[in-house]
Amino acid sequence: MSNVDNAEIGHFDRLAKTWWDPQGEMGPLHALNPPRLRFIEQACGGLASKTALDVGCGGGILSEALATKGAMTSGIDMAGEVLGAAQAHAKQSGLDINYQLISAEQLAAKQAASFDVVCCLEMLEHVPDPGSIVQACFNLVKPGGDVIFSTINRNPKSFALAIVGAEYVMGLIPRGTHDYAKFIRPSELTAWCRESGLQEVSLRGLRYNPLTKSARLADDVDVNYLLHCRRPA
């Protein structure tokens, strides 16, 4: 419970009712999901029949995508209202997803080395101790399994686009969604991964176009980026 920012939880809980509206405040997250899923599928060599965990699942956009690809999916989050929205939408969609209100560290203590794939997307920049989440992801994935992170780089360009542009100029996401000081450089994330025991496999950028409201994978990691790691067998 110590690795939880109550202000962050409250912010996302207020968005629970509109989480699944692709034209609403979480619209950019819906647009980011297809290229994120492609990256995960390629990194893992497919998802069918694999056990997958979505850490910081929010309303379940990624969790449902993993499940539709054939993964036996679990999702965890500490925002109760948002998790309720995830459970309701999965039921409506006819998907069997195991959602739990539990932290990554707590689940790792209960279910170590239980998952083939562990995803932690757009979550590290919202907790007090992201390194602790990285360690928990290592503990949760099976030896030889894959871990995928995504977060936002910390530099003047990411400040201009992800905060000033997205939150204040264009209003793409609610104000206060991000704190620049919590953005994470790739070098910082890869260092935490090495310290945990994870091995870096690949790094890709993720670019969002606000005019077309679409996203794609890119070589540019200046703003959003994805990191694929693997736990040694």
C-alpha positions as CSV (number, residue, x, y, z in Angstrom):
1,M,0.0,0.0,0.0
2,S,3.0,2.3,0.5
3,N,3.6,2.5,-3.3
4,V,0.3,4.2,-4.0
5,D,-0.3,7.9,-4.7
6,N,-3.9,8.6,-3.5
7,A,-4.2,11.7,-5.6
8,E,-3.4,9.7,-8.7
9,I,-6.0,7.0,-7.7
10,G,-8.6,9.7,-7.1
11,H,-7.8,11.3,-10.5
12,F,-8.4,8.1,-12.4
13,D,-11.4,7.0,-10.4
14,R,-13.1,10.2,-11.6
15,L,-12.7,9.0,-15.2
16,A,-14.2,5.5,-14.6
17,K,-17.6,6.3,-16.1
18,T,-16.1,7.5,-19.4
19,W,-13.1,5.1,-19.6
20,W,-14.6,3.1,-22.5
21,D,-15.7,6.1,-24.6
22,P,-13.2,6.3,-27.5
23,Q,-14.3,9.9,-28.1
24,G,-14.0,10.8,-24.4
25,E,-11.2,11.8,-22.1
26,M,-9.5,8.5,-22.5
27,G,-9.6,8.6,-26.3
28,P,-5.8,8.8,-26.8
29,L,-5.4,5.6,-24.7
30,H,-7.8,3.8,-27.1
31,A,-5.8,5.0,-30.0
32,L,-2.5,3.9,-28.5
33,N,-3.8,0.4,-27.8
34,P,-3.6,-1.2,-31.3
35,P,0.2,-0.4,-31.8
36,R,0.9,-1.4,-28.2
37,L,-0.8,-4.7,-28.8
38,R,1.1,-5.3,-32.0
39,F,4.4,-4.7,-30.1
40,I,3.4,-7.1,-27.4
41,E,2.3,-9.8,-29.8
42,Q,5.6,-9.5,-31.7
43,A,7.7,-9.4,-28.6
44,C,6.0,-12.6,-27.1
45,G,5.7,-14.5,-30.4
46,G,1.9,-14.5,-30.0
47,L,-0.4,-14.6,-27.1
48,A,-2.7,-17.6,-27.6
49,S,-2.9,-19.9,-24.5
50,K,-0.4,-17.8,-22.6
51,T,-1.0,-16.5,-19.1
52,A,-0.9,-12.7,-19.2
53,L,-1.0,-10.0,-16.4
54,D,-1.9,-6.4,-17.0
55,V,-0.3,-4.4,-14.1
56,G,-2.1,-1.1,-13.6
57,C,-4.9,-2.3,-15.9
58,G,-7.2,0.7,-15.3
59,G,-10.5,0.2,-17.1
60,G,-9.2,-2.8,-18.9
61,I,-8.5,-1.6,-22.5
62,L,-5.3,-3.6,-22.8
63,S,-6.6,-6.5,-20.7
64,E,-9.5,-7.1,-23.1
65,A,-7.2,-6.8,-26.1
66,L,-4.9,-9.5,-24.6
67,A,-7.9,-11.7,-23.9
68,T,-9.3,-11.4,-27.4
69,K,-5.9,-12.7,-28.7
70,G,-6.3,-15.9,-26.7
71,A,-4.3,-15.0,-23.5
72,M,-5.6,-16.2,-20.1
73,T,-5.7,-12.7,-18.7
74,S,-5.5,-11.1,-15.3
75,G,-5.6,-7.4,-14.5
76,I,-4.7,-5.6,-11.3
77,D,-5.1,-2.0,-10.2
78,M,-5.5,0.0,-7.0
79,A,-8.2,2.3,-8.3
80,G,-11.5,0.7,-7.2
81,E,-13.9,2.7,-9.4
82,V,-11.9,2.1,-12.5
83,L,-11.5,-1.6,-11.7
84,G,-15.3,-1.8,-11.4
85,A,-15.6,-0.3,-14.9
86,A,-13.2,-2.9,-16.2
87,Q,-15.1,-5.7,-14.6
88,A,-18.5,-4.4,-15.9
89,H,-17.2,-4.0,-19.5
90,A,-15.5,-7.4,-19.6
91,K,-18.8,-9.0,-18.5
92,Q,-20.6,-7.0,-21.2
93,S,-18.1,-8.2,-23.7
94,G,-18.3,-11.8,-22.7
95,L,-14.7,-12.0,-21.6
96,D,-13.3,-14.0,-18.7
97,I,-10.7,-11.7,-17.1
98,N,-9.5,-12.1,-13.6
99,Y,-9.5,-8.5,-12.1
100,Q,-8.1,-7.9,-8.6
101,L,-7.8,-4.8,-6.4
102,I,-4.2,-5.5,-5.3
103,S,-0.7,-4.0,-5.8
104,A,2.0,-5.6,-8.0
105,E,4.2,-6.1,-4.9
106,Q,1.4,-7.9,-3.0
107,L,0.5,-10.1,-6.0
108,A,4.2,-11.0,-6.5
109,A,4.4,-12.1,-2.9
110,K,1.4,-14.4,-3.5
111,Q,2.0,-15.6,-7.1
112,A,5.7,-15.4,-7.9
113,A,6.7,-16.7,-11.3
114,S,3.1,-17.3,-12.4
115,F,2.8,-15.5,-15.8
116,D,4.2,-16.0,-19.3
117,V,3.7,-12.3,-20.1
118,V,3.6,-9.3,-17.7
119,C,2.6,-5.9,-19.1
120,C,2.9,-2.6,-17.3
121,L,1.8,0.2,-19.6
122,E,1.4,3.9,-18.8
123,M,1.6,3.1,-15.1
124,L,5.2,3.6,-13.9
125,E,4.9,7.4,-14.1
126,H,2.0,7.4,-11.7
127,V,3.6,5.7,-8.6
128,P,6.0,6.9,-6.0
129,D,8.5,4.1,-6.5
130,P,8.5,2.8,-10.1
131,G,11.6,0.7,-9.4
132,S,9.6,-1.4,-7.0
133,I,7.0,-2.1,-9.7
134,V,9.8,-3.2,-12.1
135,Q,11.1,-5.6,-9.4
136,A,7.6,-6.9,-8.8
137,C,7.1,-7.5,-12.6
138,F,10.4,-9.6,-12.6
139,N,9.1,-11.6,-9.6
140,L,5.7,-12.2,-11.3
141,V,6.9,-13.4,-14.7
142,K,8.1,-17.0,-15.3
143,P,11.7,-17.7,-16.1
144,G,12.0,-17.2,-19.8
145,G,8.9,-15.0,-19.8
146,D,8.4,-11.5,-21.3
147,V,7.8,-8.2,-19.6
148,I,6.7,-5.1,-21.5
149,F,6.7,-1.6,-20.1
150,S,5.6,1.7,-21.6
151,T,6.0,5.1,-20.2
152,I,6.9,8.7,-21.1
153,N,10.5,10.0,-21.5
154,R,11.6,13.1,-19.5
155,N,12.9,15.9,-21.7
156,P,11.8,19.3,-23.0
157,K,10.0,17.7,-26.0
158,S,7.9,15.4,-23.8
159,F,7.0,18.3,-21.5
160,A,5.9,20.4,-24.5
161,L,3.9,17.6,-26.1
162,A,2.6,15.4,-23.3
163,I,1.7,18.1,-20.8
164,V,1.5,21.6,-22.4
165,G,0.1,20.4,-25.7
166,A,-2.0,17.4,-24.7
167,E,-3.4,18.7,-21.4
168,Y,-3.5,22.5,-21.7
169,V,-3.5,23.5,-25.4
170,M,-5.5,20.7,-27.1
171,G,-7.3,19.2,-24.1
172,L,-6.6,15.7,-25.3
173,I,-6.5,14.4,-21.8
174,P,-7.6,15.8,-18.4
175,R,-5.3,18.4,-16.8
176,G,-3.2,16.9,-14.0
177,T,-3.0,13.5,-15.6
178,H,0.8,13.7,-15.8
179,D,3.5,15.1,-13.5
180,Y,6.7,15.9,-15.5
181,A,8.9,15.1,-12.6
182,K,7.7,11.5,-12.7
183,F,8.5,11.0,-16.4
184,I,11.2,8.3,-16.8
185,R,14.1,8.3,-19.2
186,P,14.8,5.0,-21.0
187,S,18.2,4.9,-19.3
188,E,16.5,5.0,-15.9
189,L,14.0,2.3,-16.8
190,T,16.6,0.0,-18.3
191,A,18.8,0.4,-15.2
192,W,15.9,-0.6,-12.9
193,C,15.3,-3.6,-15.2
194,R,19.0,-4.7,-15.0
195,E,18.9,-4.3,-11.2
196,S,15.8,-6.5,-11.0
197,G,17.3,-9.2,-13.2
198,L,15.5,-8.5,-16.4
199,Q,17.3,-8.4,-19.7
200,E,16.5,-5.7,-22.3
201,V,15.4,-7.1,-25.6
202,S,14.1,-4.1,-27.6
203,L,13.0,-0.4,-27.3
204,R,10.5,1.3,-29.6
205,G,8.8,4.7,-29.7
206,L,5.1,5.2,-29.8
207,R,3.8,8.3,-31.6
208,Y,0.3,9.8,-31.3
209,N,-1.1,12.1,-34.0
210,P,-3.7,14.4,-32.4
211,L,-5.1,15.5,-35.8
212,T,-6.0,12.0,-37.0
213,K,-6.4,10.6,-33.5
214,S,-4.2,7.6,-34.4
215,A,-1.0,6.2,-33.1
216,R,1.9,4.1,-34.5
217,L,5.2,2.5,-33.5
218,A,8.2,4.7,-34.3
219,D,12.0,4.8,-33.9
220,D,11.7,8.1,-32.0
221,V,11.6,7.4,-28.2
222,D,11.6,11.1,-27.2
223,V,8.0,11.0,-25.8
224,N,6.1,7.7,-25.4
225,Y,8.1,4.5,-25.7
226,L,7.8,0.7,-25.1
227,L,10.5,-1.5,-23.6
228,H,10.5,-5.3,-24.0
229,C,12.5,-7.3,-21.4
230,R,12.9,-11.0,-20.7
231,R,13.5,-12.9,-17.5
232,P,16.4,-15.3,-18.1
233,A,15.3,-18.9,-18.3
